[in-house]
């Protein structure tokens, strides 16, 4: 009976493949769109694997390299358009540009991003497809799958690197609901785990073709890697009353409210109401990106940007603190020329203690193009393409992967908002922090952007073996332990605060020690296996 059922299923699959491959470009478009549902918020990861498996078949069976590249590119256009749909909402906050331009921007970005999967498909088809003999149709083999996976690793890394990089929704993130598989990122990192995901999808394709050995080898390899990457048991949050604590504040003031004249005061009032009561334990109270709309540094010239007295503002903040408490407040700093004119700003985090002193400042290093600065400003301004964030000047970058030491809390690392998405660039390895603070502002990005950003932060926690603390204006704020587990969250569009003992870090993971060299090592191993399989006597 099982054999008969298998034969019937095989016939059905073959007929389905024959039917859909009549329209390969349309199918590539549909598969690309459906494959994006494996990411947050839908998390339909089985759909993603099935779509990639069928798409790989379309690539393998393409008659020419031109057809391969076109199928790969169309898949990518649909995939990235669906996955990045949240970008459109940012245009609704910028009256200097028409709001409909947001839809066009998503598609234009996807037209570029789609080049990377197209390149991966071209490499796999050119170097590893099974050559047809006569009119006989060939089947995709394990060598093709491995080369495809290696090419995917390389192109996903390139997508995260070239032209300032944009590694949003790396394929590996579909494994976050399956903790043992997501934990493999602790060994090899995000990009290599994406390549391993391609291997899993390819195994499904070979399994349908009744090629058992590769699928069995993939399953065994996944089990071995999952066991090797098992981290320590999640740490209990029940510790001594005097242990340092973290308090995350989410004021729930939407980006739409910023044009109001009283936004700065209302935001500070909302934060003050959520500051809690000092206790015996030192508290690190963290605010979202840009939450502090008053300037707090001394020495600024009298300018039109002035908001309040810096010392008065710092004392107001300090009045809410216990003697050992510290606030990490997201805000801005200004730079001036010799005449006292503002030349640039910085997107910063300030550490303020109970004596109203500024203990340190971190400036965001990896800025957002068209958000925090306008590339080729004279040209872009002339044709009416302003920054999405309204303002008369650009931000200047700080030094990457920075941090500083705070009394009672140790060395703190910082990654402001967008910086968190860059695998292998989140930590100063010479001065490994105890945890990373990731203030963000996702209120621009609808319902899909915040959950996808949170998934990126969880991947960084897994890779580096470090807790990550996220504070956002409207959600999702979170305390994430060193295993990538969400210990506590404040949901979207809710005002609230969460407070826990600071989760401890793990010892540096293999990825934390080696970085994205693991991506290249993994890709090289895949290529070696592909060559060995091709030369193995049959």
Phi, psi and omega per residue, in radians:
X1 nan -0.831 3.114
X2 -1.046 -0.644 -3.139
X3 -1.156 -0.708 3.121
X4 -1.140 -0.736 3.110
X5 -1.101 -0.684 3.122
X6 -1.105 -0.736 3.141
X7 -1.105 -0.761 3.107
X8 -1.061 -0.791 3.132
X9 -1.075 -0.692 3.140
X10 -1.130 -0.735 3.114
X11 -1.083 -0.760 3.130
X12 -1.070 -0.800 3.134
X13 -1.075 -0.757 -3.141
X14 -1.085 -0.750 3.118
X15 -1.118 -0.686 3.127
X16 -1.110 -0.768 -3.138
X17 -1.095 -0.753 3.124
X18 -1.085 -0.652 -3.120
X19 -1.214 -0.832 -3.031
X20 -1.317 -0.484 -3.125
X21 -1.287 -0.050 3.005
X22 -1.195 -0.451 -3.104
X23 -2.192 1.170 -3.001
X24 -1.105 -0.612 -3.112
X25 -1.245 -0.744 3.093
X26 -1.126 -0.722 3.126
X27 -1.129 -0.685 3.100
X28 -1.054 -0.709 3.115
X29 -1.090 -0.814 -3.112
X30 -1.164 -0.766 -3.132
X31 -1.104 -0.701 3.120
X32 -1.073 -0.754 3.133
X33 -1.144 -0.801 -3.122
X34 -1.154 -0.591 -3.122
X35 -1.101 -0.448 3.138
X36 -1.264 -0.191 -3.131
X37 -1.330 -0.138 3.101
X38 -1.299 -0.267 3.122
X39 -1.553 2.932 3.038
X40 -1.070 2.564 0.123
X41 -1.580 -0.139 -3.046
X42 -1.361 -0.762 3.086
X43 1.022 0.750 3.069
X44 -1.571 1.121 -3.019
X45 -1.070 -0.591 3.076
X46 -1.072 -0.595 3.102
X47 -1.114 -0.732 3.127
X48 -1.060 -0.810 -3.140
X49 -1.085 -0.760 -3.141
X50 -1.118 -0.708 3.138
X51 -1.138 -0.741 3.122
X52 -1.140 -0.664 3.131
X53 -1.081 -0.825 -3.127
X54 -1.197 -0.643 3.102
X55 -1.117 -0.682 3.102
X56 -1.085 -0.622 3.068
X57 -1.121 -0.742 3.094
X58 -1.050 -0.700 3.133
X59 -1.160 -0.820 -3.100
X60 -1.061 -0.669 -3.049
X61 -1.541 0.026 3.129
X62 -1.124 2.421 -3.053
X63 -1.340 -0.471 -3.081
X64 -2.389 2.804 3.105
X65 -1.089 -0.628 3.110
X66 -1.053 -0.766 3.101
X67 -1.129 -0.665 3.105
X68 -1.041 -0.905 -3.095
X69 -1.103 -0.658 3.136
X70 -1.174 -0.743 3.111
X71 -1.131 -0.700 3.114
X72 -1.156 -0.716 -3.107
X73 -1.210 -0.746 3.139
X74 -1.130 -0.712 3.044
X75 -0.979 -0.816 -3.114
X76 -1.134 -0.679 3.132
X77 -1.039 -0.843 -3.141
X78 -1.161 -0.726 -3.095
X79 -1.060 -0.849 -3.077
X80 -1.370 -0.487 3.075
X81 -1.118 -0.800 3.116
X82 -1.173 -0.800 -3.079
X83 -1.158 -0.492 -3.095
X84 -1.883 0.369 -3.083
X85 -1.044 -0.431 -3.093
X86 -1.152 -0.353 -3.114
X87 -1.080 -0.536 -3.094
X88 -0.986 -0.618 -3.028
X89 -1.148 -0.451 3.135
X90 -1.066 -0.519 -3.108
X91 -1.242 -0.302 3.113
X92 -1.307 -0.162 3.126
X93 -1.757 0.001 -3.057
X94 -2.102 1.755 -3.095
X95 -1.298 -0.199 3.121
X96 -1.302 -0.213 3.109
X97 -2.268 2.585 3.117
X98 -1.135 2.480 -3.071
X99 -1.156 -0.525 -3.140
X100 -1.136 -0.331 3.140
X101 -1.100 -0.389 3.131
X102 -1.068 -0.698 3.122
X103 -1.131 -0.731 3.116
X104 -1.147 -0.665 -3.127
X105 -1.084 -0.716 3.124
X106 -1.067 -0.783 -3.127
X107 -1.174 -0.760 3.136
X108 -1.070 -0.737 3.079
X109 -1.062 -0.717 -3.114
X110 -1.181 -0.589 3.085
X111 -1.041 -0.615 3.084
X112 -1.349 -0.855 -3.085
X113 -1.059 -0.519 -3.107
X114 -1.163 -0.270 3.109
X115 -1.089 -0.558 -3.051
X116 -1.225 -0.857 3.029
X117 -1.111 -0.529 3.093
X118 -1.103 -0.731 3.112
X119 -1.121 -0.715 3.122
X120 -1.063 -0.750 3.139
X121 -1.145 -0.709 3.139
X122 -1.074 -0.730 3.124
X123 -1.127 -0.794 -3.118
X124 -1.112 -0.782 -3.124
X125 -1.161 -0.730 -3.053
X126 -1.186 -0.644 -2.976
X127 -1.905 -0.188 -2.996
X128 -2.430 0.014 -3.142
X129 -1.284 2.683 3.071
X130 -1.354 2.150 -3.080
X131 -1.285 2.292 3.116
X132 -1.242 2.559 3.068
X133 -1.956 1.989 -3.087
X134 1.155 -2.329 3.121
X135 -1.705 0.132 -3.107
X136 -1.346 2.313 3.109
X137 -1.387 2.326 3.105
X138 -1.736 2.774 3.140
X139 -1.877 2.564 3.084
X140 -1.064 2.365 -3.120
X141 -1.899 3.092 -3.113
X142 -1.134 -0.569 3.101
X143 -1.112 -0.710 3.093
X144 -1.059 -0.773 -3.137
X145 -1.084 -0.758 -3.097
X146 -1.185 -0.718 3.108
X147 -1.164 -0.696 3.088
X148 -1.021 -0.788 -3.125
X149 -1.114 -0.751 3.120
X150 -1.112 -0.720 3.114
X151 -1.141 -0.631 3.114
X152 -1.123 -0.730 3.106
X153 -1.007 -0.841 -3.092
X154 -1.105 -0.766 -3.068
X155 -1.316 -0.570 3.073
X156 -1.187 -0.645 3.056
X157 -1.116 -0.735 3.110
X158 -1.087 -0.712 3.109
X159 -1.044 -0.574 3.134
X160 -1.494 0.022 -3.019
X161 -2.153 -0.816 -3.038
X162 -1.224 2.519 3.068
X163 0.951 0.842 -3.090
X164 1.302 -0.239 3.020
X165 1.485 2.566 3.046
X166 -2.662 1.345 -3.076
X167 -1.554 0.762 -3.115
X168 -1.263 2.484 3.121
X169 0.913 0.997 2.985
X170 -1.095 2.558 -3.004
X171 -1.017 -0.522 -3.090
X172 -1.089 -0.364 -3.080
X173 -1.176 -0.255 3.118
X174 -1.150 -0.277 -3.094
X175 -1.525 -0.047 -3.088
X176 -0.989 -0.595 3.085
X177 -1.205 -0.296 -3.127
X178 -1.923 1.630 -2.936
X179 -0.973 -0.815 -3.107
X180 -1.075 -0.579 3.130
X181 -1.369 -0.702 3.066
X182 -1.073 -0.566 -3.107
X183 -1.168 -0.270 3.076
X184 -1.066 -0.422 3.053
X185 -1.025 -0.406 3.082
X186 -1.101 -0.501 -3.141
X187 -1.594 -0.852 -2.931
X188 -1.975 -0.252 3.133
X189 1.544 3.068 -3.023
X190 -1.137 -0.858 -3.019
X191 -1.180 -0.727 3.115
X192 -1.160 -0.661 3.103
X193 -1.137 -0.547 3.038
X194 -1.102 -0.723 3.082
X195 -1.104 -0.697 3.088
X196 -1.131 -0.539 3.075
X197 -1.140 -0.660 3.051
X198 -1.074 -0.682 3.104
X199 -1.084 -0.726 3.113
X200 -1.089 -0.789 3.118
X201 -1.085 -0.730 3.100
X202 -1.119 -0.570 3.097
X203 -1.115 -0.656 3.080
X204 -1.079 -0.716 3.123
X205 -1.101 -0.784 -3.136
X206 -1.215 -0.551 3.127
X207 -1.136 -0.711 3.083
X208 -1.062 -0.561 3.133
X209 -1.493 0.154 3.110
X210 1.083 0.654 3.052
X211 -1.851 1.580 -2.885
X212 -1.304 -0.630 -2.918
X213 -1.085 -0.741 -3.120
X214 -1.171 -0.741 3.114
X215 -1.075 -0.732 3.117
X216 -1.145 -0.712 3.107
X217 -1.107 -0.668 3.099
X218 -1.112 -0.771 3.141
X219 -1.088 -0.771 3.128
X220 -1.133 -0.746 3.131
X221 -1.083 -0.737 3.120
X222 -1.088 -0.708 3.127
X223 -1.129 -0.770 -3.139
X224 -1.105 -0.795 3.136
X225 -1.122 -0.698 3.132
X226 -1.108 -0.725 3.119
X227 -1.173 -0.693 -3.133
X228 -1.183 -0.436 -3.068
X229 -1.699 0.055 -3.134
X230 -1.036 2.193 3.123
X231 -1.634 -3.114 3.082
X232 -1.061 2.728 3.085
X233 -1.068 2.400 3.117
X234 -0.864 2.377 -3.034
X235 -1.371 2.382 3.095
X236 -1.175 2.513 3.114
X237 -1.503 0.027 3.126
X238 -1.534 1.803 3.135
X239 -2.318 -3.061 -3.110
X240 -1.062 2.627 -3.135
X241 -1.097 -0.406 -3.088
X242 -1.638 0.017 3.128
X243 -1.202 2.469 3.131
X244 -0.984 2.482 -3.083
X245 -2.155 2.756 3.070
X246 -2.032 2.358 3.087
X247 -2.175 2.090 -3.086
X248 -1.817 2.243 -3.078
X249 -1.958 2.301 3.067
X250 -2.183 1.776 -3.023
X251 -1.331 -0.322 -3.137
X252 1.055 0.840 2.941
X253 -1.871 2.037 -3.017
X254 -1.285 2.738 3.107
X255 -1.004 -0.524 -3.126
X256 -1.084 -0.373 -3.075
X257 -1.472 -0.135 -3.053
X258 -1.098 -0.576 3.112
X259 -1.101 -0.278 -3.138
X260 -1.140 2.474 -3.136
X261 -1.128 -0.492 -3.080
X262 -1.713 0.286 -3.086
X263 -1.052 -0.811 -3.084
X264 -1.015 -0.782 -3.124
X265 -1.220 -0.751 -3.131
X266 -1.133 -0.640 3.117
X267 -1.139 -0.770 -3.140
X268 -1.155 -0.674 3.091
X269 -1.089 -0.728 3.127
X270 -1.118 -0.687 3.122
X271 -1.192 -0.742 3.120
X272 -1.037 -0.664 -3.130
X273 -1.167 -0.353 -3.105
X274 -1.833 0.149 -3.010
X275 -1.291 -0.303 3.102
X276 1.367 -3.066 -3.078
X277 -1.952 2.284 3.094
X278 -1.032 2.555 3.112
X279 -2.356 -2.879 -3.115
X280 -1.220 -0.414 -3.104
X281 -1.587 2.462 3.014
X282 -1.071 2.412 3.131
X283 -2.056 2.362 2.965
X284 -1.812 1.882 -3.065
X285 -1.710 2.062 -3.011
X286 -1.952 2.385 -3.129
X287 -1.920 2.808 -3.129
X288 -1.223 3.005 3.021
X289 -1.041 2.309 3.066
X290 1.165 0.249 -3.077
X291 -1.191 -0.596 -3.127
X292 -1.528 1.858 -3.082
X293 -1.683 0.056 3.018
X294 -1.751 2.552 3.047
X295 -1.428 2.369 -3.015
X296 -2.101 -0.050 3.139
X297 -1.547 2.496 3.118
X298 -1.401 2.814 3.010
X299 1.613 0.050 3.097
X300 -1.281 2.495 3.009
X301 -1.231 2.816 3.122
X302 -1.246 1.925 -3.068
X303 -2.345 2.942 -3.104
X304 -1.198 -0.285 -3.130
X305 -1.440 -0.064 -3.036
X306 -1.072 2.340 3.047
X307 -2.329 1.753 3.059
X308 1.299 3.099 3.115
X309 -1.609 2.213 -3.065
X310 -1.011 -0.772 -3.099
X311 -1.165 -0.687 3.127
X312 -1.100 -0.724 3.127
X313 -1.123 -0.759 -3.136
X314 -1.125 -0.696 3.122
X315 -1.170 -0.605 3.094
X316 -1.109 -0.746 3.096
X317 -1.146 -0.784 -3.099
X318 -1.110 -0.485 -3.104
X319 -1.134 -0.310 3.133
X320 -1.583 -0.025 -2.997
X321 -1.802 2.610 2.914
X322 -1.345 3.012 -3.056
X323 -1.072 -0.460 -3.120
X324 -1.914 0.151 -3.134
X325 -1.429 2.673 3.075
X326 -2.411 2.478 3.048
X327 -1.829 2.356 2.920
X328 -1.891 1.883 -3.010
X329 -1.966 2.184 3.011
X330 -1.306 2.300 -3.119
X331 -2.805 -2.822 -3.128
X332 -2.274 2.638 2.990
X333 -2.155 2.776 -3.093
X334 -2.087 2.654 3.033
X335 -2.079 2.563 -3.014
X336 -2.266 2.719 2.983
X337 -1.613 -3.051 -3.058
X338 -1.128 -0.422 3.141
X339 -1.557 0.020 3.124
X340 1.504 0.211 3.096
X341 -1.503 2.498 3.121
X342 -1.245 2.235 3.119
X343 -1.875 -0.477 -3.118
X344 -2.916 2.929 3.045
X345 -2.226 3.040 3.027
X346 -2.299 2.544 3.009
X347 -1.618 1.944 -2.848
X348 -2.281 2.889 2.936
X349 -2.160 2.283 3.127
X350 -1.940 2.417 3.020
X351 -1.774 2.118 -3.073
X352 -2.164 2.261 -3.104
X353 -1.746 -3.086 -3.055
X354 -1.260 -0.157 3.074
X355 -1.773 0.264 3.083
X356 1.150 0.475 3.098
X357 -1.690 2.557 3.008
X358 -1.556 1.962 -3.073
X359 -1.486 -0.383 -3.125
X360 -3.089 2.872 3.111
X361 -2.528 2.305 3.035
X362 -1.990 2.307 3.109
X363 -1.869 2.308 -3.132
X364 -1.011 2.326 -3.063
X365 -1.728 -0.724 -3.090
X366 -1.711 1.641 -3.042
X367 -1.461 2.788 -3.087
X368 -1.592 2.069 3.071
X369 -1.080 2.444 -3.108
X370 1.158 -0.020 3.054
X371 -1.919 -0.994 -3.115
X372 -1.833 -0.196 2.980
X373 -2.689 2.730 -3.110
X374 -1.891 1.907 3.093
X375 -1.059 2.479 3.132
X376 0.862 0.937 -2.988
X377 -0.906 -0.826 -3.100
X378 -1.008 -0.719 -3.113
X379 -1.259 -0.831 -3.081
X380 -1.124 -0.684 3.119
X381 -1.155 -0.648 -3.102
X382 -1.138 -0.551 -3.119
X383 -1.705 0.169 3.004
X384 1.522 0.204 3.124
X385 -1.648 1.550 3.138
X386 -1.408 3.013 3.024
X387 -1.192 2.621 3.063
X388 -1.158 -0.553 3.070
X389 -1.575 2.034 -3.106
X390 -1.059 2.509 3.105
X391 2.859 2.817 -3.068
X392 -1.693 -0.143 -3.118
X393 -2.505 2.830 -3.128
X394 -1.608 2.860 3.006
X395 -1.505 2.613 2.994
X396 -1.748 2.525 3.139
X397 -1.398 2.649 2.996
X398 -1.693 -2.772 3.138
X399 -1.606 2.399 -3.018
X400 -1.174 2.640 3.009
X401 0.845 0.849 -3.108
X402 -1.582 3.088 3.100
X403 3.117 3.073 3.048
X404 -2.718 2.927 -3.063
X405 -1.645 2.366 3.108
X406 -2.068 2.415 3.129
X407 -0.964 2.321 3.098
X408 1.342 -0.225 -3.076
X409 -2.053 -0.182 3.102
X410 1.375 -2.792 -3.097
X411 -1.398 2.150 -3.102
X412 -1.914 2.261 3.040
X413 -1.663 2.699 -3.096
X414 -2.270 2.409 2.973
X415 -2.507 1.918 -3.063
X416 -1.538 2.052 2.998
X417 0.884 -1.922 -3.026
X418 -0.979 -0.486 -3.107
X419 -1.040 -0.453 -3.032
X420 -1.204 -0.250 -3.028
X421 -1.504 -0.049 -3.023
X422 -1.723 1.768 -3.131
X423 -1.052 2.341 3.108
X424 1.430 0.026 -3.102
X425 -2.149 0.313 -3.006
X426 -1.712 -0.194 -3.000
X427 -2.321 2.415 2.941
X428 -1.408 1.821 -3.004
X429 -1.191 -0.317 3.083
X430 -1.365 -0.420 -3.138
X431 -2.344 1.257 -3.059
X432 -1.087 2.196 -3.118
X433 -1.368 2.927 3.038
X434 -1.395 -0.481 3.071
X435 -2.854 2.964 -3.129
X436 -2.047 2.301 3.026
X437 -1.717 2.199 -3.065
X438 -2.159 1.340 3.047
X439 -1.223 2.395 -3.074
X440 -2.441 2.849 2.987
X441 -2.307 1.669 -3.137
X442 -1.757 0.200 -3.098
X443 -1.195 -0.208 3.104
X444 -1.327 -0.298 -2.712
X445 -2.121 0.599 2.950
X446 1.081 -2.580 -3.072
X447 -1.689 -0.392 -3.116
X448 -1.494 -0.698 -3.072
X449 -1.024 -0.868 -3.085
X450 -1.062 -0.723 -3.109
X451 -1.247 -0.568 3.079
X452 -1.233 -0.629 3.088
X453 -1.156 -0.703 3.079
X454 -1.069 -0.687 3.106
X455 -1.084 -0.672 3.077
X456 -1.064 -0.753 3.141
X457 -1.102 -0.680 3.120
X458 -1.127 -0.659 3.091
X459 -1.130 -0.663 3.111
X460 -1.158 -0.659 3.101
X461 -1.084 -0.749 3.130
X462 -1.116 -0.856 -3.106
X463 -1.021 -0.832 -2.989
X464 -1.593 -0.251 -3.072
X465 1.182 0.612 -3.089
X466 -2.218 2.485 2.976
X467 -1.145 2.618 3.095
X468 -2.284 2.294 -3.136
X469 -1.936 2.118 -3.139
X470 -1.976 2.269 3.040
X471 -2.203 2.178 -3.121
X472 -2.287 2.728 -3.119
X473 -1.143 -0.718 -3.033
X474 -2.161 0.075 3.120
X475 1.921 2.653 0.185
X476 -1.809 2.053 3.030
X477 -1.481 2.582 -3.013
X478 -2.773 2.678 2.909
X479 -1.955 2.057 -3.050
X480 -2.005 2.266 -3.136
X481 -1.458 3.135 -3.026
X482 -1.248 -0.122 3.029
X483 -1.680 0.045 -3.102
X484 1.459 0.179 -3.118
X485 -1.473 2.398 3.077
X486 -1.384 1.907 3.121
X487 -1.422 -0.607 3.139
X488 -2.806 2.553 3.122
X489 -2.456 2.742 2.883
X490 -1.935 2.068 -3.030
X491 -1.170 2.951 -3.120
X492 -1.095 2.533 3.009
X493 1.048 0.645 3.093
X494 -2.335 2.350 3.016
X495 -1.473 2.275 -3.121
X496 -3.090 3.106 3.123
X497 -2.513 2.594 3.036
X498 -2.206 2.504 -3.104
X499 -2.461 2.234 3.131
X500 -2.559 2.803 2.906
X501 -1.022 2.532 -3.108
X502 -1.134 2.152 3.127
X503 -1.099 2.497 -3.133
X504 -1.373 2.691 3.055
X505 -1.415 2.840 2.959
X506 -1.610 2.971 2.935
X507 -1.086 2.661 -3.121
X508 -0.928 2.278 3.095
X509 -1.251 2.993 3.060
X510 -1.051 -0.755 3.111
X511 -1.118 -0.664 3.133
X512 -1.087 -0.521 3.141
X513 -1.448 -0.617 -2.984
X514 -1.827 -0.573 -3.134
X515 1.330 -2.669 -3.042
X516 -1.309 0.072 2.917
X517 -1.029 -0.510 3.118
X518 -1.106 -0.516 3.098
X519 -1.132 -0.766 -3.128
X520 -1.247 -0.627 3.074
X521 -1.096 -0.803 -3.140
X522 -1.091 -0.767 3.120
X523 -1.097 -0.706 3.137
X524 -1.124 -0.721 3.107
X525 -1.091 -0.725 3.108
X526 -1.067 -0.748 -3.140
X527 -1.146 -0.677 3.104
X528 -1.099 -0.749 3.097
X529 -1.119 -0.675 3.128
X530 -1.087 -0.739 3.104
X531 -1.145 -0.747 -3.130
X532 -1.100 -0.725 3.128
X533 -1.118 -0.672 -3.110
X534 -1.173 -0.573 -3.093
X535 -1.643 -0.100 -3.094
X536 -1.183 2.291 3.137
X537 -1.110 2.375 -3.086
X538 -1.697 nan nan
